[in-house]
């Protein structure tokens, strides 16, 4: 039995200092991380290049890197997009507009009371991991601060990727060429002959906008995709069968049957039929594109082959004298604040992270929202942030290095087996499956041990 003196000494022994954290970005993922750290009582700073939160959902964002455009709406329903402890207002439509989503993020920050923890109009210019742990973070103000942990939430839809290599004749094309990143509003399309290249969500939105405002609209595509209508049977598509307890082996066969019944083959709309099954490439969500194709307001075309003066020449030999070509060709994964010899995903968007979030070699370096989900990013970022906070508090243990390498290898092999080869699929996850995996991972390392091994000390 311990003596009262010993018990008193033990009770008053100071606890080790908690890690001080830096969050890079106050978009939808960054505010999820900041909120969790704030609730857990961490000393942290969140740095945001813009003058407000919301990232890509802020139209006309002062940060200069937002991809929002005037007609942008969410393509996952609000009930599947909202944070778990802050429901979206019931008066919002199921597929809300960008400004409604931006207002929701503002309300989230104010409701949980951490706006004063965000340094606005302040960029992160350099993050340097230090020998022995910790990081030096140099800010756009010229100041350098030291942190024990860095949570990277700078997004992956801001560094536009143009066709590589460029199409022959592109340098002498007499019309305008731009990436979808620089599309803002319909006035850029009005009265022009527009060619939109791509089959993702942005391509569909811009082609639909052009079909109402341009003189002529052409949708060029290299391969077919599965287009999902936003409503099926009078309900948002993603609310049908969407639950993390439904296994993928059951979910996707059911979804394929539903898709065939809802839309039929893409060739009925003049598009190429996909060369893969539904959910073997990132699908496109749009109810309006099929309608505009069916009405002849958009003319489908195969891939661009080359340019010839004012003409865009397609792979079938047809040509269009175009005024504007919009490349909807995706984005690079970029971390301009890291030295390239430390971390550079490169042209292939290749990055090795345990559970898509833990750096293998640098303790205290985490990535929030660096996934391309078949679903919404916000609940994922929230759950990732809870796992990071557990790790920082010593309540969650990572597995040994060999186990983490093995998990990444299995993940990458599963991507190669399932998805068509594409740079956008290097960080692909299924929303429900990944949410379940995060929940199980948090439980597996809970209590600060994993099979009896304590969490390495931090801070």
C-alpha positions as a printed Julia matrix, in Angstrom:
459×3 Matrix{Float64}:
   0.0    0.0     0.0
   1.47   3.37   -0.97
   2.03   6.03    1.66
  -0.02   9.26    1.67
   3.15  11.19    0.89
   3.89   9.03   -2.14
   0.31   9.29   -3.34
   0.37  13.06   -2.93
   3.63  13.36   -4.82
   2.27  11.24   -7.64
  -0.96  13.23   -7.8
   0.84  16.57   -8.06
   3.53  15.49  -10.53
   3.21  17.76  -13.58
   2.12  16.1   -16.78
   4.44  16.37  -19.8
   3.8   19.36  -22.05
   1.31  18.77  -24.83
   2.47  19.1   -28.44
   1.99  22.46  -30.11
   0.45  22.09  -33.56
   0.27  24.0   -36.83
  -2.66  23.55  -39.22
  -2.03  24.62  -42.82
  -5.24  25.81  -44.45
  -8.75  26.71  -43.27
 -10.76  25.05  -45.99
 -13.23  22.3   -45.19
 -10.48  19.94  -43.98
  -8.47  22.53  -42.1
 -11.41  23.77  -40.05
 -12.29  20.18  -39.15
  -8.76  19.72  -37.8
  -8.76  23.07  -36.0
 -12.1   22.34  -34.36
 -10.9   19.01  -32.93
  -7.64  20.5   -31.65
  -9.56  23.39  -30.1
 -11.97  21.07  -28.31
  -9.11  18.94  -27.01
  -7.36  21.97  -25.55
  -4.25  21.94  -27.76
  -2.07  24.97  -28.3
  -2.22  25.41  -32.07
  -2.24  27.93  -34.89
  -4.13  27.64  -38.16
  -2.81  29.64  -41.11
  -5.05  30.59  -44.01
  -3.96  32.45  -47.14
  -7.45  33.9   -47.65
  -9.36  36.42  -45.55
 -12.04  33.85  -44.71
 -12.6   30.12  -44.25
 -14.05  27.79  -46.86
 -11.3   27.25  -49.43
 -12.68  26.07  -52.77
 -16.24  26.83  -51.72
 -15.6   30.58  -51.62
 -16.46  32.12  -55.0
 -14.02  34.93  -55.78
 -11.76  33.83  -52.95
  -9.05  36.39  -52.19
  -6.46  33.61  -51.91
  -6.28  33.46  -55.71
  -6.26  29.65  -55.85
  -9.92  28.74  -55.33
 -11.56  26.67  -58.07
 -15.11  27.85  -57.36
 -17.35  29.15  -60.14
 -20.66  30.96  -60.07
 -22.83  27.95  -60.94
 -21.07  25.52  -58.57
 -23.25  23.25  -56.41
 -22.29  20.31  -54.25
 -22.51  16.9   -55.9
 -22.95  14.94  -52.69
 -26.13  15.52  -50.73
 -25.95  17.73  -47.67
 -26.85  14.91  -45.26
 -23.77  12.99  -46.44
 -21.55  16.07  -46.52
 -22.25  17.67  -43.16
 -20.07  17.37  -40.07
 -21.35  14.84  -37.52
 -22.01  17.36  -34.73
 -23.17  20.32  -36.82
 -26.01  19.45  -39.23
 -26.61  21.62  -42.26
 -29.78  23.72  -41.98
 -32.89  21.85  -43.07
 -33.97  24.71  -45.33
 -30.99  24.17  -47.63
 -31.57  22.17  -50.8
 -30.09  18.69  -50.93
 -27.51  19.93  -53.42
 -26.68  23.35  -52.08
 -24.93  26.22  -53.86
 -21.33  27.26  -53.14
 -22.26  30.35  -51.13
 -24.61  28.32  -48.93
 -21.81  25.84  -48.23
 -19.36  28.67  -47.5
 -21.86  30.16  -45.06
 -22.2   26.76  -43.38
 -18.44  26.6   -42.84
 -18.46  30.12  -41.38
 -21.26  29.11  -39.01
 -19.33  25.95  -38.01
 -16.26  27.97  -37.02
 -18.29  30.48  -35.02
 -20.46  27.83  -33.36
 -17.44  26.03  -31.94
 -15.61  29.26  -31.19
 -12.17  28.93  -32.74
 -12.08  31.75  -35.3
  -9.48  33.55  -33.19
  -7.14  30.57  -33.65
  -7.0   31.18  -37.42
  -4.44  33.64  -38.78
  -6.03  34.96  -41.97
  -4.15  36.38  -44.98
  -1.13  34.45  -43.76
   0.5   31.82  -45.92
   2.94  29.08  -45.0
   6.05  29.43  -47.16
   8.33  26.75  -45.73
   8.0   23.76  -43.41
  11.3   22.23  -42.28
  11.37  19.0   -40.25
  14.04  19.22  -37.58
  16.54  16.64  -36.43
  15.26  15.27  -33.16
  11.63  16.16  -33.9
   9.49  19.19  -34.49
   9.25  21.67  -37.33
  10.23  25.19  -38.22
   7.4   26.92  -40.07
   8.2   30.11  -42.0
   5.21  32.34  -42.69
   4.47  34.87  -45.42
   4.92  37.55  -42.75
   8.63  36.61  -42.55
   8.24  35.11  -39.07
   9.4   31.56  -38.3
   7.64  29.57  -35.57
   8.45  26.18  -34.07
   5.87  23.41  -33.71
   5.81  19.83  -32.5
   3.26  18.76  -35.11
   2.08  19.94  -38.52
  -1.33  19.08  -39.99
  -1.34  19.65  -43.74
  -4.78  20.6   -45.08
  -3.9   22.68  -48.14
  -6.23  20.76  -50.48
  -5.55  19.07  -53.8
  -7.76  20.98  -56.23
  -5.76  24.16  -56.67
  -2.67  23.37  -58.81
  -4.08  22.83  -62.33
  -2.74  20.09  -64.58
  -2.79  20.79  -68.33
  -2.55  18.01  -70.93
   0.9   16.41  -70.84
   2.32  16.66  -73.42
   0.33  19.46  -75.01
  -1.58  18.69  -78.18
   0.3   19.32  -81.45
  -0.41  22.8   -82.75
  -1.6   24.11  -79.37
   1.04  26.83  -79.36
  -0.29  28.32  -82.62
  -4.02  27.85  -81.97
  -5.7   31.2   -82.59
  -8.45  30.73  -79.99
  -8.19  30.92  -76.22
  -7.11  27.98  -74.06
  -7.64  27.8   -70.32
  -7.88  25.29  -67.5
 -11.2   24.85  -65.71
  -9.48  26.23  -62.61
  -9.75  29.67  -64.2
 -13.41  29.37  -65.13
 -15.54  31.69  -63.01
 -18.79  32.59  -64.75
 -20.9   32.22  -67.86
 -19.78  35.52  -69.39
 -16.51  33.78  -70.32
 -18.54  31.49  -72.59
 -21.17  33.81  -74.01
 -21.54  33.83  -77.79
 -18.44  31.68  -78.36
 -17.78  28.28  -79.91
 -16.58  26.31  -76.91
 -14.82  22.95  -76.68
 -14.75  21.41  -73.2
 -12.23  18.6   -72.74
 -12.88  16.14  -69.93
 -15.58  14.05  -68.31
 -15.32  14.97  -64.64
 -17.73  17.05  -62.59
 -16.21  20.39  -63.62
 -16.34  19.43  -67.3
 -20.02  18.59  -67.03
 -20.87  21.79  -65.18
 -18.97  23.99  -67.63
 -20.41  22.21  -70.68
 -23.92  22.67  -69.29
 -23.25  26.36  -68.62
 -21.9   26.73  -72.16
 -24.95  25.01  -73.63
 -27.08  27.93  -72.39
 -24.69  30.79  -73.15
 -22.25  29.78  -75.89
 -22.94  29.82  -79.61
 -21.93  26.16  -79.88
 -20.78  23.64  -77.26
 -18.69  20.52  -77.8
 -17.74  17.97  -75.15
 -14.53  16.11  -76.05
 -13.53  13.01  -74.14
 -10.78  10.42  -74.27
 -12.79   7.65  -72.61
 -16.31   7.14  -71.36
 -17.43   7.54  -67.75
 -20.48   6.57  -65.76
 -22.67   9.63  -65.2
 -24.71   9.47  -62.0
 -27.95  11.46  -61.78
 -28.26  13.36  -58.53
 -31.73  11.93  -57.88
 -32.87   8.34  -58.29
 -36.37   7.26  -57.28
 -36.98  10.77  -55.95
 -34.08  10.56  -53.49
 -30.47  11.79  -53.59
 -28.48   9.01  -55.21
 -25.84   8.84  -52.47
 -28.49   8.29  -49.78
 -29.52   4.97  -51.34
 -27.45   2.17  -49.87
 -24.85   4.53  -48.45
 -23.71   3.27  -45.03
 -20.35   2.15  -43.71
 -21.85  -1.11  -42.44
 -22.81  -2.19  -45.97
 -19.8   -4.06  -47.45
 -18.44  -3.03  -50.84
 -19.07  -6.54  -52.16
 -22.79  -5.86  -51.76
 -22.9   -2.11  -52.31
 -21.35  -1.91  -55.78
 -23.22  -4.77  -57.49
 -26.46  -3.19  -56.27
 -25.3    0.24  -57.47
 -24.48  -1.11  -60.93
 -27.99  -2.5   -61.33
 -29.43   0.82  -60.16
 -27.25   2.78  -62.58
 -28.28   0.69  -65.57
 -31.94   1.24  -64.7
 -31.5    4.99  -64.08
 -29.51   6.07  -67.14
 -29.03   3.19  -69.57
 -25.88   3.07  -71.7
 -23.97   6.3   -72.22
 -23.92   5.68  -75.98
 -27.62   6.59  -76.06
 -26.51  10.16  -75.37
 -23.74  10.11  -77.98
 -20.99   9.53  -75.44
 -18.48   6.71  -75.45
 -19.53   3.77  -73.32
 -17.14   3.3   -70.39
 -14.49   0.61  -70.74
 -14.87  -0.23  -67.06
 -17.62  -1.1   -64.61
 -19.28   1.5   -62.42
 -17.04   2.36  -59.42
 -13.87   1.28  -61.22
 -13.13   4.93  -62.0
 -14.18   8.1   -60.24
 -17.74   8.64  -61.49
 -19.3   11.92  -62.56
 -22.34  13.34  -60.81
 -24.7   15.32  -63.01
 -28.38  15.26  -63.83
 -28.23  18.14  -66.3
 -25.57  16.9   -68.73
 -27.64  13.99  -70.04
 -30.61  16.28  -70.58
 -28.53  18.81  -72.56
 -26.97  16.03  -74.66
 -30.39  14.53  -75.35
 -31.64  17.93  -76.52
 -28.69  18.48  -78.84
 -27.47  21.5   -76.91
 -24.09  19.81  -76.44
 -22.31  17.91  -79.22
 -20.15  15.01  -77.98
 -16.75  14.52  -79.6
 -13.86  12.09  -79.18
 -10.51  13.24  -77.81
  -8.65  16.19  -79.3
  -5.97  15.04  -81.76
  -4.33  18.34  -82.66
  -4.9   22.01  -83.43
  -4.76  23.53  -86.89
  -4.84  27.33  -86.8
  -8.35  28.22  -85.61
  -9.53  24.59  -85.7
  -9.69  21.92  -83.03
  -9.23  18.6   -84.83
 -10.61  15.51  -83.1
  -9.39  11.92  -83.29
 -12.17  10.98  -85.73
 -10.97  13.64  -88.18
 -13.83  16.08  -87.53
 -12.94  19.66  -86.73
 -14.43  22.76  -85.12
 -13.35  26.38  -85.54
 -13.36  27.13  -81.81
 -13.01  30.36  -79.88
 -12.3   28.71  -76.54
 -10.96  25.35  -75.3
 -11.48  24.58  -71.61
  -9.21  21.87  -70.24
 -10.91  20.0   -67.41
  -7.87  17.8   -66.9
  -7.46  17.67  -63.16
  -4.92  18.83  -60.64
  -1.49  18.05  -59.28
  -0.96  17.17  -55.64
   1.36  19.95  -54.51
   3.04  21.03  -51.28
   4.93  24.22  -52.15
   6.05  24.65  -48.53
   8.1   21.42  -48.52
  11.48  21.04  -50.2
  11.08  18.79  -53.23
  13.81  16.46  -52.02
  11.76  15.91  -48.88
   8.28  15.43  -50.33
   7.29  15.68  -53.97
   4.38  13.6   -55.34
   5.72  14.31  -58.83
   3.92  13.98  -62.13
   2.23  10.75  -61.05
   0.69  12.2   -57.85
   2.45   9.45  -55.89
   2.61   9.78  -52.11
   3.01   7.05  -49.48
   1.03   7.71  -46.3
  -0.23   5.22  -43.75
  -4.03   5.24  -43.87
  -3.66   8.14  -46.35
  -2.65  10.49  -43.52
   0.48   9.52  -41.5
   3.98  10.26  -42.84
   6.14   7.18  -42.4
   9.44   8.84  -41.53
   8.58  12.1   -39.79
   6.67  11.84  -36.48
   4.14  14.6   -36.05
   3.47  15.16  -39.75
  -0.13  14.48  -40.73
  -2.26  15.03  -43.84
  -5.95  15.86  -43.54
  -8.32  15.51  -46.48
  -5.7   14.22  -48.92
  -8.07  11.7   -50.47
 -10.35  11.58  -53.51
 -13.49   9.96  -52.11
 -16.5    8.44  -53.78
 -18.45  10.72  -51.47
 -17.82  13.86  -49.4
 -14.53  14.94  -47.84
 -15.86  16.73  -44.73
 -16.86  13.75  -42.54
 -13.62  12.05  -43.58
 -11.53  15.05  -42.51
 -13.4   15.13  -39.21
 -12.66  11.48  -38.49
  -9.04  11.81  -39.57
  -8.66  14.76  -37.21
  -9.99  12.76  -34.28
  -7.39  10.08  -35.0
  -4.59  12.66  -35.17
  -5.69  14.22  -31.88
  -5.71  10.78  -30.25
  -2.17  10.22  -31.5
  -0.96  13.57  -30.21
  -2.49  12.83  -26.82
  -0.9    9.39  -26.61
  -4.29   7.69  -26.8
  -3.62   6.02  -30.15
  -0.6    3.98  -31.25
   0.65   3.46  -34.77
   1.64  -0.06  -35.82
   5.31  -0.94  -36.54
   6.91   0.51  -39.67
   6.79  -2.8   -41.56
   3.04  -3.05  -40.96
   2.51   0.5   -42.21
   4.52  -0.18  -45.36
   2.5   -3.32  -45.93
  -0.79  -1.44  -45.59
   0.32   1.12  -48.18
   1.48  -1.59  -50.57
  -1.86  -3.39  -50.28
  -3.75  -0.14  -50.82
  -1.78   0.73  -53.95
  -2.2   -2.79  -55.35
  -5.94  -2.59  -54.71
  -6.09   0.68  -56.64
  -4.25  -0.88  -59.56
  -6.6   -3.88  -59.59
  -9.8   -1.89  -59.35
  -9.37   1.45  -61.1
  -8.42   2.46  -64.59
  -4.93   3.95  -64.77
  -5.23   7.67  -63.98
  -3.39  10.24  -61.9
  -6.65  11.11  -60.15
  -6.93   7.59  -58.71
  -3.7    7.62  -56.69
  -5.54   8.87  -53.59
  -8.94   7.31  -54.3
 -11.09   5.93  -51.47
 -14.66   4.73  -51.08
 -16.36   7.0   -48.57
 -18.1    4.35  -46.49
 -15.26   1.83  -46.6
 -12.69   4.43  -45.61
 -14.85   5.84  -42.82
 -15.16   2.31  -41.44
 -11.41   1.75  -41.78
 -10.67   4.94  -39.81
 -13.08   3.92  -37.06
 -11.49   0.47  -36.8
  -7.98   1.91  -36.89
  -8.77   4.27  -34.06
 -10.05   1.34  -31.99
  -7.06  -0.87  -32.88
  -4.56   1.61  -31.45
  -6.73   2.95  -28.65
  -5.44   3.33  -25.12
  -1.99   4.32  -26.39
  -0.93   0.75  -27.09
  -1.12  -1.72  -29.94
  -0.51  -5.28  -28.81
   1.13  -3.94  -25.69
   3.44  -1.4   -27.36
   3.2    2.14  -26.0
   2.89   5.19  -28.2
   6.27   6.9   -28.83
   6.62  10.05  -26.74
   5.77  13.31  -28.49
   6.46  16.94  -27.77
